[in-house]
Amino acid sequence: MLFKISIAMLAFAANSVLCRLALAGHQIDPISFSLIRVFSGAAVLLLLYIFSVQKAKIEWNIKNGFCLALYMVAFSLAYVHIDAGVGALLLFGTVQLSMVGYGLCHGEKINIQRGVGLGIAILGILILLLPGAAAPNLVYAAIMVLSGIGWAMYSIAGKNMQNPLASTLANFVMAIPFVLLAYAAFYAQSFAQPQGVLLAVLSGGLASSGAYVLWYVIVKRIDRVTASSVQLSVPCLAILGGALFIGEELSWRIIISAVIVLAGIGLVIWATPEKKVLK
């Protein structure tokens, strides 16, 4: 399970780095990036479904498609003016609060060890970005928060999916019309260079499609508090990726903070969860 979680978190961080790399270099506009991302993701998932041994019934759900589209479009729009690491912090900080809040409202409890782990992880993120960090643009920060709400809703829905591959394929297909509507609204501002198209294809076909299937497998086997907590590793990974591939700042403060966050997540993962109360 830890290996699967690690792969999924690396893919989530890769999406932040790929998107920021494409937009910071003015290789593509954000909505075109989202459109290519969702189409390439759907294409890869369709191929995986066609060649799968057992073809489960596809469950079409407009709500899940909308949540995925909301996450993707807002994600790309926000990264126009937000660094990879800061954007990942806002995104998964929102996911953390949304999923923990939802879990507590539906009977999940946090024991002492998990509570300490959550506190340590959140403290690590505060140390990571607050001291000496320039505040992000409020408008684009709000857009990234909206993206986080969309991803939290999408992750919560994964608890009820019977087959991860069939469900993820259906969600990507259902997201396409919503992304197309956004593209139509911003069509006059659209542009795409070959490198931008390639980065969008890598984001959708590699870092999104397979990773989201894996994430649906994971969230069916862990509770919402753990699911939200492990995603706090993504900002750390995104900052490292941003430093390596985009030239964003990497300091000892960032490295130490990343260790603190991962230590807190470790406590949450290895803690024994309390029994759920009846819903």
Summary of the structure (lengths in Angstrom):
residues: 279
radius of gyration: 18.0
end to end distance: 26.8
largest distance: 53.7
contacts: 1041
relative contact order: 0.24
helix: 77%
strand: 1%
